[in-house]
Amino acid sequence: TDRLVRIEHDVAERFVDEPTTAFLRTEPLGRWLDASPRGPQKSGWSVLNTSGVSLRYKPDVAPGVGTVVVESRLDGRFRWTWGDDPSDGNLLGTARTLDNEVSTLDLNCNHKVSARFDNSQMHCAWGLVSRRGWAVVNDTGKPMWSNDWFAESRNSVDVSVFMHGLDYAGALKDFFHASGPPGLPPRWALGTMFTRWFNYDSDSVMRLIDDFESRSMPLDAWIFDMNWHVWGPWGSFTWNKNSFPRLQTMLSWIRERGLRVGANMHEHDGIATNEDTYAKFCAAVGCTPGQKIPFDLYNKTYAMAQEDIAIGALDSTREKQGIDFSWIDYQQGEAERFEKTRIRQLNPTIALNMLRYSDPARHGENRRGMILARWGGLGAHRYPLGFSGDQHHGWQGLAFLPYFTSTAANVGYNYWSHDTVGGDGSDANDHELGVRWVQVTAWSPVLRFHDKGKATGGCATAGTCARIVPWDLPTAYFEAVRAAAWERDELLPYIYTASAQTAATGLALVRPMYYEDPRDDALYGLDKQYLFGPDLVVSPITSPSGPDAVGFAEALGAVKWSIYAPRGERGWVDVLNGGLHAGGGTAVGVYGINDVPHLARQGAVLPRRPRFRGESALGRAQRALSAIEFRILPARAFYEGGTMSAGGAAIDD
């Protein structure tokens, strides 16, 4: 585009026009103002200009320090020189996982990102936005997509320069043009999901779903963790017929209640001889019958057999109910070689995500792709949803999530989901922590309850198990959890509409505060709050009330909490207490266990889905809107005889 330029160099002119995992090679929107470079001038520099940038380079040498300069033609403050430190002013992006029970990550890619993993396993990505006005993506050597499969790159230098100044939304819009728009999840995926690592059988699955209904707790998707498949291997593609002897009856029963079905996948184990699809798979890849088929992901024949035969046998079709999406739980190393196939700089996370997400389109099905998976590097925004892994569930980890989730918007990764469960061990009876965790994820892109195996076993007799089922909490805490889930359910028209508009606006549903006005220094460093859609600022409570709690003694979980109200013409209203704020200052209040502090623009019109007496709590997110409520927020002008105008809309497809 006029502000996003690609610089490619190869002595043998082996240029790459094919897509890579990061960029799709769409037709440029911008144009060079010069038919050919001006120069070289006496100084030895050649110059190319767009309406937005000026590119100066020395044509007789390979790109290097002091040989390439990109400057903004719109604001002379912004200038990048080849070799500049990418961390300088960068607002950071995201990384692969919070696995191995870390509480936080360091998103500066120059540092050690995770305490548990080498950086080669983390796919850390710099943000596409920076206070210095530029960001750089080094795509050198990244795998191409050639002849319908991955291939090694053939060029020597491939760098893209984002020169958008402080127009952060513009940088993301240009990225979505060059890399493809962010995938829009089906609306039901933005409701409430539940999964647990537990030895469920058909009866216990249906009984627990009935419990959600009887307790009026929203639920929109049921995900089977590992124990759905045959016992023994970590991964398999064959249902456990002992636990689920009437599989179709159970799956149809779940779907009839309006729920979608997902299942956990560990593909690395390959195809054992006892798999239901072994004979067909073996014939497809030409194996010797009777031998286990090893995982060979980068071999196209193997990968297509995995998707079309092993996964295809599990998927829902017009004839049978199966699974509606995969939870890709691959975690056996980010290798660039499997068996005899090596593709440099390819990683299994992005490869699996791309393949599985695109299966419906490749099969000609009339449904959107949807997966649950870890971040695989730049370009992963096309394949939602994200799964952040097995994080440690304590107050420190909880306080990290608003920052981590919102900062991912800087690379277009807009749908992180986090395991939502109470603490375990010494934190097992900290019910306040459990409630606050649900509130944080209820006001996040995705609400997904999940226990990673810490809610059963020896902890049961020690009283140190995590609480995964919401009603296992004491009543006051359960009611706070249920209230958070219902608030999200009713806000779904607002959430889905904001998500659907992201590709056009460049604005993620959840994004850092500085997107409101990148010129305002006060909006940087506000890591406890974030923008939520077009009209809300949310700051979930992520600290315990503690022994020095303020407020009424009987106010459970009372916490003194502050939230910054950005400057702006319309000002803000505290949705919980009605306080009006002009902006440019901090609103302070005392909030109880039921409260999630948030501000709305004065006069904002928020679309909501009303609840009706007797309506099922199950599957509301997948049902088309039959009624909608537009809630108009207070504004100072309403009370002072002034005038103002605002509007709201809802997308329902």
N, C-alpha and C positions, 0 to 999 in steps of 0.2 A: 504494500500500500504506500501512500505518500509519506508515511512515517515509520514504516517497517521495511527495512532493506535487507536483502540476502547477499552475502559476499562469499563467492565460491572460487577456489583456486586449485588448479591441478596442472602441472607442467605438461602432462600428456593430454590435457583437455578431456579427461574422463569425467565429464560433468554428470551430475545426478539430477535427472528430471523426474524420476520416480518418487512416489510417496515414501516417507520414512515413518517410524513409529511416532515421531513428534509432529511432522508436517505433511499435509496431504497434497500440496502442489496445486492448489486452486488457482484459477485465473487471477492475475494481479488486478487490484482495484485502482492502484495509483499508476502514474506514468512518469517516465523521465521527460524533463522539459527539453533536454538536448537529444538530438537524434543519435549522437555519438559523443564520447567523452571529449571535453575541451582540453587540449594539451597533447603531449606534455608541454607545460610552460617552461620558461627558463629555469624555474626552480626545480624542475623535474617532476612536478605534480600534474596529474590529470584530475578533472573535476566533472562530476555528474550531479545534477540537481533534480529534485522533485519540488512540488510546492511546499513540502514540509521539511526536507532535509537537504543538506549539501554533503556529498561524499567526495573526499579528496584522497587520492592514493598515488603511489609511485608504481607505474605500470611495468617497470623493468625488473622488479624484485618481488619475491614472494611476500605475502603479508607478514608483517612482524612489527615489533615495537618501533614506533616512529614512522611507519610507512602507510598507515591508513587512519583517517580521521573522519568521523561523522558528526556533523553539527546540525542543530535545529535552526531552521530558517524562520521559525516563529518566535523563538526566544533565545537570544544569544548566550544565556547562562548555561545552556545545556550542550555539552560537548563530550564525545567519547573518542579516546585514542586507543589504538590497538595496544593491548597489554595492560590497560587499566584494571585495577582490582575489582572483580564483579561484586564484591561485598560492599563496596563504597556506596553508602546510602541506600542499598537494596533493602526492600521491605520483606524479603524472604518468602518462601513458598511452603513446601511440605516435604515429607519423607515417608518411607514405606510403611513403618509399623511402630506400635508401642509394645510389641511383643516382649516376652521374657520378663513381664511385670515391671517395666520401668514406669516411673511416674511422669517423667517429662522427657523431651528431646531438646537438643540444641539445633535450631533450624539454620544456623550459619554453616553452610556447606564446607567452609574452610576448617571447621572444628570437627571434633568427634561428635557425630550426631546422636548416637545412642550409646549408652554405657554398656550395652550387651552385644552389639554387632559392629563389625567392621563397616566403614563407610561404603565399601564396595557392595554391601548387601542392602543399603538403605535408599538408593536412588534419590538422594537429596537434590532438590531443584531450587535454584534461585528464583525469586519472584520476578514477574514480568513488569513490575512497577518499582520505581525508585525515587527517592527524594532528590537524587542527582539528575533525574529526568531521562535516564537511559537504562536499559537492561539488555543483556546479551545472552543468546542461546547458542552454545557450541554444539552443532549437530554433526560434527566431523566423525566419520566412521560409523554413524548410527545405521542400523539395518534398513535396507530398502524393502519395498513391496514390489516384487517383479515377477511377472508370469504367475500371478495369483499365489505367491508364496514369499516368505522372507528370503532375503539374499544379503550377502555382505556388501558394504559400501565400496565404492571404487575411487572416491576422490580423496584429496589430501587436506583440504581446508573447506569448511562449510559453516559459516557463522551468520546468524541473523541478529540485527541490531534494532531494538525497539527505541525510537527517539520520540517519545510522546510527552516529554516534559512532565507536568503534573496532571495530565489528563489520564488518570488511571483507568477509568471506564473505557476510554478510547483505545488504550493498549490492549485490554482484554477483548474488545470487539475485533480489533485487527488480528489478534491471535486466533479467535474463533473462525475468522475468515480463512486464515492460512492453515489452521490445524483441524478445522471441522468444528461445528457447534457442539456445545456440551450436550451429552445425552440427557433427555428428559425422562425421568422414571415414570412408570405408570402411576396414576394417582393413588392406587391402593398402597404402593410402596412408601408413601409419605404418611401413612396412618401409623398403626401400632403393630410391631412384630414381637414374637416371643420365640425363644429357643432355649434349650438347656441340655447340657451333656449329662444324660441320664438314661437308664435302661427302660425307656418307655415301651409299652406294647399297645396294641390297638385300643384296648379298654381304657388304659390310663390316659392315653392321648385324648380320647373322646370325653372322658370324665373331666379332665382339666379344662378343656374348651367349654364344657357345660358350666364349670365353675366360673369362668370369665363372664358368661352370660348371666348366671344367677346372682353374681355380685355386681352386675352392671359396670363391668370393666371393659373398655374398648379393646378390640382385637381385630386385626385385618390380615395378618399372615402368620402361619405356623411354620416354623423351620425345624426339620429334624437334624439334630447333631449326629455325630459319627455312628451312633449305635442303631441307626436304621438298617445298616447293611450287615452282611454275614460277618460273624465274629472271626477274629484272628488277625487279618491284615489291618493296618492303619487306614487303608483306603480300599474301597471295593465299589463295584457298580451293580451289585445284586442285593435285592431286599432280603432281610432276615425273615424267612417264612415261618420260623417258630414264634417270633414276636408278633408278626403280622400275617397270620394265616388267612385272613379275609381282607387282603390288601385293597382290592378295588372297592369293597364295601366301606372301608374306613376312609379312603381318599375321596370317594364320592360324597360321603357324609360330611367331611370337612368342607368340600367345595359348596355343597348345598347350603351351608351356613354362611356363605359369602366370603370364605377365607381362601387366600392363595397359599400354595405349598412350596416350600423350599427344602433343599437337602444339602448337607455338608459333603464336600468332595476333597479327598486327598489323592490326587491323580498319580503321584509319584510312584506308587506301588505297582503300576503297570496292570497287566491283565493276567490273573491267575487262571489255572486250568478249570477251576470250579465256577467261574463266572458264567452266568446264563448266556452271555453273548460270545463265549470263547470261540466256538467253532466258526461262527460267522466272521469274527474279528481275525482269527488265524488265517482264514482263507483270504481276507482282504489284504493282509500284510505279507502273505506268503511264508508263514512260519512253519516250523516242523511240529505237527500235532503232538500234543502231550507235553510240550515245553512251555513254561511261563514266558509271556511276552513282556520284555522289559520296557520301561518308560523311555520313549524316544521322541520327545515332543517336537524337535526341530526337523524331524523327518516328516515330510508332508503326508505320505501314505499313512503313517502311524497316526498323526494328528487328526486327519480326516476320519479315520476309522474310529478313533476315540470319540469324536464329536457326533458322527452320524450313526454309529452302531452302539457303542456303550452308553453314551449320554442320550442318544435318540431313543433307546429302549425305555428310558426312564421318563422322558418328557411327556407332558400332556399332549394329546392329539384329539381330533374330532371324535375318535372312536373310544378313547379311554382317558380317565383322569390319571395323571402322573404328577411329576413335579413341574412347577411353573418357573422356577429359577434355581440356579446353583449358587451355593455358598462355596466359593473356591478358596480352600483353606491350605493351599500349597505353602509349605515352609521348610523345604528341604535344600535350601541354598540357591542363590541366584546365578546358576552356572550358565555359561555360554556353549557348553557341549553336553550332549547326551548320546550315549553309545558312540556311533561313528560319525555323528553329525555335529559340526561346530559352526555357529554363526556368530562372529565376533560382535560384542556389545549388545547382543540380544539377551533378554532375561525372561525366565519362564513366567513371571508374574504378568508382564504386559502381553506376552504371547497367549497365555491361557485366557486372560481377560478379553482380549480382542476376539479370539476364536469363539468363546462361549457367548459373548454378548451379540455377536453377529450371526449366530446360528439361525434365529427365526427369519431374518432377512434372507439369508442364503438358502433357506428351505422354502421361501415364498410364503411364509406364514403372515397372517394379518395381525401381528402383535409386536409391541416394542421389545427389544432386548432388555434384560435386567439381570444383573448379577450382584453378588456380595463378595468383595475381594479387596486385597491390599493394593496400595498405590504402586504402579509399575514404572513410573517415570513420566516425563512430559508427553502428553497425548492421552494419558489415562482418563482425562476428563470426559472422553467420549464414551466411557464404559462404566456408568454408575451401577451400583452404589459402592461406597467405600466401607471397608471393615478395618478398624484400626488395631485389631489384635488384642492380645491378653495383657492389658495394662494392670498395674497395681491399683487396687481400689482403696485409696486413702484420700485424705483432704488435699494433700499436695497434688496428686494426680487429677482430682476433680477441678482444682483451681487452674490447672493447665489447659483444660478442654476448651473454654471459650476462646482463648488465644489461638490454640492449635487449629480449631475448626474454622475460625474466621480467616486466619492467615492463609489457609489453603485456597481461598478465593483468588489470591494473587497469581496462581497458576491455573485458574479455572476449575480446580477440583472441588466441586461445590456440594458434595453429598457424603461427607464422612459420617459414618455411624459408629457409635461406641458401645461396648458391652455395658449394659445398664443393670446393676445389681448392687446390693449393699456390701459393706466391708465384711471381711472374715477374720478369723483369729482374734486378736485383741480388739478389733473394730466390729466384731460380729453383732454386738448389742448397741452399737451406735446407730440407732434408728434414724436419727437426724441426718447422718451421712447418707443413708439409703434414700431418704426422701429428696435430699438436695441433688443426688445423682440423677434421679428421675426427672427432676425439674430442669436440670441443665440439658438433658437429652430431649425432653419434650419441647424445649425451645431451641432445638438444633435442626439441621436438615432432616435427620432420621431418628425415630424413637424405636430402639430395639432392645428389649429385655434379653439378657443372656447370662447364664452361669457357666463358667468354664470347668465345672467339676468340684467346686468348693462349697456346694450346698448339701453334700451328703457324704457318707463315709464315717471315719472315726471321729470327725468333728461333731457328729450328732450327739454322742455321749458326753463330749467335753463342753458342749454348748458354744462352739466356736464356728459353726457353719454360717455361710452367707445366706441372706434371705433373698430368694429369687422370685418366689410367688408373692405378688404384692400384698395379699391378705394374710400372709404370715406375720406381717408387722402388727403391733398394737393398733387398735382401731383408729386413734387420732392420726397416726402416721399413715395408715392405709388410706384414710379419707383424703389426706394431702396428696398422696400418689395418684389416686383416682381422679382428683380434681385437676391435676396437671395433665393427665392423659386426655380427659374430656375437653379441657381448654384447647389442646392441640387439635383434637377431633373437630371441634366446632370452627376452628380457624383454618381448616384445610382449604377452603376456597381461596383464602388470602395466600396461604403457603404455596398452593399449586399455581396460582396465577403469577406470583412473583417468579417461581421457578421456570414457568413457560416463557417468560419475557427475557430471560437472562441472555440468550444469544443475541437479541436485538439491542439490549441495553448495556451489556457487558457487566451487569451488576448481579452478583450472586445473591441468593436468598439471605445467607449469613455472610457478612463481610466486615472487615475492620472499620472502625469509626472514621478513619481519615478519608474514606470514600465520600463522605458527606461534603467535605470541602478540603481538598488536599493542600490548600494554601494556609490552612489554619493550624498553627503549631500545637494548639491545645488539644487537637484530636489524635495526636500520636502518643503512643505509650499507654493508651486506655485498654489494657489487656483484659480487664474484667467485664467489659461490656462490648456490644457489637450492634451493628445495624441488622434488622430483621425485616426483610422486605422493604417496600418503599417508604413506610410511614412509622416504623417502630424502632426504638432503641431498647435493648434487653440487657439486663445485668443480673443473671441468676446468682443467688447467694452461694458462695463456695467456701465459707468459713464457718466453723461451729459457733454456736451461741456461747458455750463455755461457762465457767463459774461466774464470770463478770458480765453476764448478759444484761442488757439494758431493757427498759420497758416494763410493762406490767408483769408482776411475778407469775401470773397465771397464763401469760402469753407463751405458749409452747414454742421453743426454738427462737425466741425473740433476738434479733440482731439489728444493730445500728448499721445502716448501709447507705452508701452514697452512689449517685449516678450522675454523670456529667451530661448536661443538656446543651447540644451544639447551638452555635449562633444560627440565626435564620429569621426570615421575615415573619413566619407564622408562629414561632414559639412552640412550646411543648406542654403537655399535660401529663401528670403522674396518673396513670390509669387506675392505680389502686386507691389513691386517696384524693384524687381530684385537684391537686395543687397545680396551678398554672405557672409556667416558667418562661421568661422571655428568651432564654438561651444565653450561652456564654458563661454559665455558672453551674455549680454543683447542687443537686437536690439531695437532701439528706432526710432519711426517715427511719422509723423502727418497723421492722417487718417480722411476722410470725412464720410458723412452719408451713402455712398454706401459700405463702406469698412468693411471687417471682417479680421483683421490681422491674418495671418497664415504663417507658415514656412513649407517647404517641404525638404526632404532629397535631397541633390544635386544629380542630375541624376536620381531621382525617375521616374518611369514609371506609370502614373496614368490612369486607364481605365475610359473612359467617354462615355456617350451616346450622339451623336450629334443630333442637331435639324435640321429639314429640312423645308424649306419655305412651308407654307400651311398646315403643320402638326398640328393636334388638340392638344390643351393644356390639354385635358382631358384624363385620363386613361393611360398615357404613362408608368407608373410604372408597370402595369400588363402585358404589351405587351412584347413578346419575343424580344430579341435584333435582329434587322435586320442589324444594322451597329454598329461599335464600333470604338472609337478613343483612341489611346494610346498617351497621352501627356507626352513628355519627358522634365523634368525640367532641367534648366541650372546647370552646375557644373564648378567649377574652372578649373578642368582638361581640359575642352573643350577649354578654352581660353589660356591655358599655354602649350599646346602641350602634355599634359599627357594622361594617359589612365585610364579608369574605366569601370566597368561593373555593370549593374543593369537589372532588369526585372520586368514585370508586368503581371498580369493574371486577368481574369474575370470569375466568375461562373455565369452561366445563366441556371436556371432550370424551 
